[in-house]
Amino acid sequence: MALIVQKYGGSSVADAERIRTVAQRIAATRDKGDQVVVVVSAMGDTTDKLINLARQLSRQPDMRELDRLLSTGEIVSSTLLAMALHGMGYGAISLTGAQAGIRTDSTYSRARIQRIESQRVVRELEKGNIVIVAGFQGITEEMDVTTLGRGGSDTTAVALAASLGAEICQIYTDVDGVYTADPSLIPEAQTLSEIGYEEMLELASYGAKVVHPRAVELGELFNIPILVASSFTGSSGTLIHGGVSMEVRNKVRSIAHDFDVAKITVVGIPDHPGIAVAIFQPLSQADISIDTIVQNASINNITDLTFTVAESQLARAMEVVKPIAESIGARECASDSKLGKISIIGTGMQNVPGYAARMFWALSEQGINIQLITTSEIRITCIIDEARVEGAVRALHRAFELEIAE
């Protein structure tokens, strides 16, 4: 008898009929003799509706109260799913994140799991119950409810799988698995049967929305295989794990893209020690994440510094950077919000030359100008005009022959 953790996203539990379908899938797993722990997201777009409701009452809702409000979405879907299973004759119990023992720090809206006290979950499993946990949430040492940020239910599921020693964590969503590119842009995109943690982490971090990066990090840390599959079809999905075969390591695996990119350039900075920390430390304190950073070579002890942030954080970042730029004697501070990024990802790039050249050739053939480039051992990312991102995805998918099935 195996212990399996399953996670169902918001689209999978969007209404009563879909909840009933999910219950049938869970029951089929239980009928095989396996113990099942289920993590659920809020129904459909419930979280967005709750945020909008809060903002009708307050332009800047108190973060503690907002987290308590948002946590109710997952509680609703977990209780309804337990009711559906009861109606089918199965023992099931729903638990909040707090009842499941998920302890977090006190960073509201983006809390991180510190530990899981899983005794209650284990007791319920020993009673023969299917345990349904409200995802996306936990509780602090002061007993305050926190949420884990968007995609937090993925993190909840993998963290529970690690804590309980589960055989696998199955993440069910509205797509058949991990693709070679976004299938809404590339109809001929192929589903990958398997992918390594390292490649999946790069994909998730650079635009692929199928699984949250924090969940992948936990999977790799605790060596928990993660299956990503559709709750609407019988597809076999994509297995994320550490033992990917040698043959699939010799090519680009997937193309990731992201439209949520903005660029800030501080022009004419006096080039001396301490300038970078003067700019980036306040941004960090303002909880603004920086992606690509490029500093031009100094001429006459004057340089330019360019970096990217999420477009959603641009206004706040400019509020922080503009007074700093003035105080350090920079000439001006400029921004561009109409950008996107395109990435090729694959372990084959580690030791084989030619991938960068082929990428740049494919983009140049389409007349796409590259503004910034950033790399890792298994990724090359180009910052380009937002309007050219879709064309870039298509060009790169063809250039690396990803339409050919594995």
C-alpha positions in Angstrom: 0.0 0.0 0.0 1.5 3.3 -1.1 0.9 6.8 0.2 0.0 9.2 -2.7 -0.5 13.0 -2.5 -2.7 14.5 -5.1 -3.3 18.1 -5.8 -6.2 19.6 -7.8 -6.1 23.1 -9.2 -8.9 25.6 -9.3 -10.1 24.7 -12.7 -10.4 21.1 -11.6 -12.8 22.0 -8.8 -14.5 24.9 -10.4 -18.1 23.7 -9.9 -20.1 20.9 -8.3 -19.8 18.6 -11.4 -16.1 19.0 -11.6 -15.8 18.3 -7.8 -17.8 15.1 -8.3 -15.4 14.1 -11.1 -12.4 14.7 -9.0 -14.0 12.7 -6.2 -14.4 9.8 -8.6 -10.7 10.0 -9.5 -9.6 10.1 -5.9 -11.9 7.1 -5.1 -10.3 5.1 -7.9 -6.9 5.6 -6.4 -8.2 4.6 -2.9 -9.8 1.5 -4.4 -6.4 0.3 -5.5 -5.5 0.1 -1.8 -3.4 3.3 -1.6 -3.6 5.9 1.1 -4.5 9.3 -0.3 -3.9 12.8 0.8 -5.5 15.5 -1.4 -4.6 19.2 -1.6 -7.1 21.5 -3.3 -7.0 25.1 -4.6 -10.0 27.5 -4.4 -12.8 26.9 -6.9 -12.2 28.6 -10.2 -11.4 32.3 -9.9 -12.6 32.5 -6.2 -9.3 34.0 -5.1 -9.5 36.9 -7.6 -13.1 37.6 -6.6 -12.1 37.8 -2.9 -9.2 40.1 -3.7 -11.5 42.4 -5.7 -14.1 42.3 -2.9 -11.4 43.4 -0.4 -10.3 46.2 -2.6 -13.8 47.5 -2.9 -13.6 48.1 0.8 -10.0 49.2 1.2 -7.4 50.4 -1.4 -4.7 48.7 0.7 -6.3 45.9 2.7 -4.5 44.9 5.9 -2.3 41.9 4.9 -3.2 39.8 7.9 -6.9 40.2 7.3 -6.5 39.7 3.6 -4.7 36.4 4.2 -7.5 35.2 6.5 -10.0 36.2 3.8 -8.1 34.4 0.9 -7.6 31.2 2.9 -11.4 30.7 2.9 -11.4 29.8 -0.8 -9.5 26.6 -0.3 -11.5 25.7 2.8 -14.7 25.8 0.8 -13.4 23.5 -2.0 -11.9 21.1 0.5 -15.1 20.7 2.5 -17.2 20.3 -0.7 -14.9 17.6 -1.9 -15.1 15.7 1.4 -18.9 15.9 1.1 -18.8 14.4 -2.4 -16.6 11.5 -1.2 -19.0 10.9 1.8 -21.9 10.7 -0.7 -20.0 8.0 -2.6 -19.5 6.0 0.6 -15.8 6.9 1.3 -14.4 8.0 4.6 -12.9 11.5 4.2 -12.1 14.5 6.3 -11.2 18.0 5.3 -8.5 20.0 7.2 -7.4 23.5 7.0 -3.7 24.2 6.6 -3.5 24.9 10.4 -5.2 21.6 11.2 -2.8 19.8 8.9 0.1 21.2 10.9 1.5 23.5 8.2 3.7 26.0 10.1 5.0 29.1 8.3 6.8 32.3 8.9 4.8 35.5 9.3 5.3 37.0 5.9 1.7 37.6 4.9 0.7 36.8 1.2 4.1 35.0 0.5 4.8 32.9 3.6 7.3 30.1 3.5 6.7 26.7 5.2 9.0 26.2 8.1 7.8 22.7 9.1 4.9 20.4 8.9 3.6 18.8 12.1 1.8 15.9 10.3 0.5 13.9 13.3 -3.1 14.8 12.6 -2.9 13.8 9.0 -1.2 10.5 9.9 -3.9 9.7 12.5 -6.7 10.3 10.0 -4.9 8.1 7.4 -4.6 5.3 10.0 -8.4 5.5 10.5 -8.8 4.8 6.8 -9.8 8.3 5.8 -9.0 10.2 2.7 -7.4 13.4 4.0 -8.3 16.6 2.1 -6.1 19.6 2.9 -6.8 23.2 2.0 -3.8 24.3 0.0 -2.1 27.7 -0.2 -2.2 28.3 3.5 -0.6 27.7 6.9 -0.3 29.2 10.4 2.3 31.1 12.3 3.6 30.4 15.8 1.2 33.2 16.9 -1.7 31.2 15.4 -2.2 33.7 12.6 -3.3 32.4 9.2 -0.9 33.0 6.3 -1.0 32.3 2.6 1.9 31.0 0.5 1.4 33.2 -2.6 0.1 32.3 -6.0 0.8 28.7 -6.8 1.0 27.9 -3.1 -1.2 24.8 -3.3 1.6 23.1 -5.4 4.0 23.9 -2.6 1.6 22.6 0.0 1.2 19.3 -1.9 4.9 18.7 -2.4 5.7 19.7 1.2 3.1 17.3 2.5 4.5 14.5 0.3 8.0 15.1 1.7 6.8 15.2 5.3 4.7 12.1 5.0 7.2 10.1 2.9 4.8 9.8 0.0 5.7 7.7 -3.0 4.7 10.5 -5.5 3.0 13.8 -5.6 0.5 14.0 -8.5 -0.5 17.6 -9.6 -3.7 17.6 -11.6 -4.5 20.7 -13.7 -6.2 21.7 -16.9 -3.3 20.7 -19.2 -1.9 17.3 -20.2 1.5 17.9 -18.7 4.7 19.9 -19.5 5.0 21.0 -23.1 7.8 21.9 -25.4 6.1 25.4 -25.6 2.8 27.0 -24.6 0.3 24.9 -26.6 -2.0 28.0 -26.8 0.7 29.6 -29.0 2.1 26.4 -30.6 -0.6 23.9 -31.5 2.1 21.4 -32.5 3.8 21.6 -29.1 4.6 18.2 -27.7 4.0 16.9 -24.2 7.2 15.8 -22.5 6.9 12.3 -20.9 9.6 13.3 -18.3 11.8 16.1 -17.3 14.5 16.7 -14.7 14.1 18.9 -11.7 16.7 21.3 -12.9 15.1 21.9 -16.3 11.7 22.1 -14.8 12.8 24.7 -12.2 14.2 26.9 -15.0 11.0 26.5 -17.0 8.8 27.3 -14.0 11.0 30.3 -13.1 11.0 31.8 -16.6 7.4 31.7 -17.6 5.9 28.1 -17.7 2.8 28.2 -15.3 2.2 24.5 -15.1 3.8 24.0 -11.6 5.2 26.5 -9.1 9.0 26.9 -8.8 8.9 26.5 -5.0 7.2 23.1 -5.5 9.9 22.0 -7.9 12.6 23.1 -5.5 11.0 21.0 -2.7 10.6 18.0 -5.0 14.3 18.1 -5.8 15.4 18.7 -2.2 13.5 15.7 -0.9 13.6 13.6 -4.1 9.8 13.5 -4.5 8.7 12.6 -8.0 6.1 15.0 -9.3 3.6 14.0 -11.9 1.9 16.8 -13.8 -1.3 15.7 -15.6 -4.8 16.7 -16.6 -7.8 16.1 -14.4 -10.0 16.3 -17.5 -8.3 13.6 -19.6 -6.7 10.2 -19.2 -3.3 11.5 -20.4 -0.2 10.0 -18.7 1.2 13.5 -18.0 4.8 14.5 -17.4 7.0 13.0 -14.6 9.4 15.5 -13.0 12.2 13.6 -11.3 15.9 13.2 -10.9 16.6 10.2 -13.1 16.1 11.5 -16.6 17.6 9.2 -19.2 20.8 10.2 -21.1 19.2 10.5 -24.5 16.8 13.3 -23.5 19.7 15.4 -22.0 21.2 16.2 -25.4 18.7 18.8 -26.7 16.7 21.8 -25.9 13.7 20.5 -24.1 11.3 23.5 -24.0 10.7 27.1 -24.8 9.5 29.4 -22.0 8.2 32.9 -22.3 6.9 35.6 -20.1 5.2 39.0 -20.8 5.5 40.3 -17.2 8.8 42.1 -17.8 9.9 45.7 -17.4 13.3 47.4 -17.7 14.9 50.2 -15.6 18.0 52.0 -16.8 20.0 54.3 -14.5 22.0 56.5 -16.9 25.3 58.3 -16.2 26.2 56.8 -12.8 29.5 57.8 -11.2 31.5 54.5 -11.2 32.8 53.9 -7.8 32.4 51.2 -5.0 29.0 51.1 -3.2 26.8 52.3 -6.1 25.3 48.9 -6.8 24.4 48.3 -3.1 22.9 51.8 -2.9 20.5 50.9 -5.6 19.7 47.2 -5.0 19.6 47.1 -1.2 16.6 49.5 -1.0 14.8 47.5 -3.8 15.3 44.3 -1.7 14.0 46.0 1.4 10.9 47.1 -0.7 10.4 43.4 -1.5 11.1 43.9 -5.3 12.7 41.0 -7.1 15.4 41.8 -9.6 16.1 39.5 -12.6 18.6 40.5 -15.3 21.3 43.0 -14.4 23.7 44.6 -17.0 26.3 47.2 -16.3 28.1 48.9 -19.1 31.9 49.3 -19.2 32.9 52.5 -17.4 34.1 55.4 -19.6 35.6 58.4 -17.8 34.3 56.8 -14.5 30.7 57.0 -15.7 28.6 54.0 -16.4 24.9 52.9 -17.1 23.1 50.2 -15.1 20.2 48.3 -16.5 18.0 45.7 -14.7 14.6 44.1 -15.1 11.7 43.6 -12.7 8.2 42.2 -13.1 6.0 44.8 -14.9 3.6 44.6 -12.0 6.4 45.9 -9.7 7.7 48.7 -12.1 5.8 51.6 -10.6 7.0 50.7 -7.1 10.5 50.1 -8.3 10.7 53.5 -10.0 9.5 55.1 -6.7 12.4 53.5 -5.0 15.1 54.1 -7.6 14.4 57.7 -8.8 15.4 59.4 -5.5 18.5 57.1 -5.2 19.5 58.0 -8.8 19.3 61.7 -7.9 21.3 61.2 -4.7 24.2 59.4 -6.4 24.4 62.0 -9.2 23.0 59.9 -12.1 21.9 61.7 -15.2 18.5 60.1 -15.5 16.4 57.1 -14.7 14.4 55.6 -17.6 12.0 52.6 -17.8 10.3 50.5 -20.5 7.3 48.3 -19.6 6.7 46.9 -23.1 9.1 43.9 -22.9 9.0 40.2 -22.7 11.5 37.4 -22.3 12.0 34.2 -24.3 14.1 31.3 -23.0 15.4 28.0 -24.4 16.0 25.4 -21.7 17.8 22.0 -21.8 20.7 20.2 -20.1 22.2 19.6 -23.5 23.5 23.2 -23.5 25.9 22.5 -20.7 28.7 21.0 -22.8 27.7 21.3 -26.4 28.4 24.5 -28.4 26.1 26.1 -30.9 22.8 26.6 -29.0 23.3 30.3 -28.5 24.2 30.8 -32.1 21.2 28.9 -33.4 18.9 30.9 -31.0 20.3 34.2 -32.1 20.1 33.2 -35.8 16.4 32.2 -35.5 15.5 35.5 -33.8 17.5 37.5 -36.4 15.8 35.7 -39.2 12.5 37.1 -37.9 13.9 40.6 -37.4 13.7 40.4 -33.7 16.0 42.7 -31.8 17.6 41.4 -28.5 17.8 44.0 -25.8 19.4 41.9 -23.0 20.7 38.4 -22.6 21.1 36.3 -19.5 22.1 32.7 -19.1 22.6 29.8 -16.8 24.3 26.4 -17.6 21.1 25.1 -19.1 19.2 28.2 -20.1 19.6 31.2 -22.5 17.1 34.0 -22.0 16.6 37.1 -24.3 14.7 40.2 -23.4 12.9 41.4 -26.4 10.0 43.7 -27.4 6.7 42.4 -25.9 5.0 42.4 -29.3 7.6 40.0 -30.8 7.4 37.3 -28.1 4.8 35.1 -29.8 6.7 35.1 -33.0 9.9 34.4 -31.2 8.3 31.3 -29.5 7.3 29.9 -32.9 10.7 30.6 -34.5 12.6 28.9 -31.7 10.3 26.0 -31.6 10.9 25.4 -35.3 14.7 26.1 -35.1 15.2 23.4 -32.4 12.8 21.0 -34.0 10.6 20.6 -30.9 7.5 19.7 -32.9 9.1 16.2 -33.4 7.8 13.8 -30.7 10.3 12.3 -28.3 
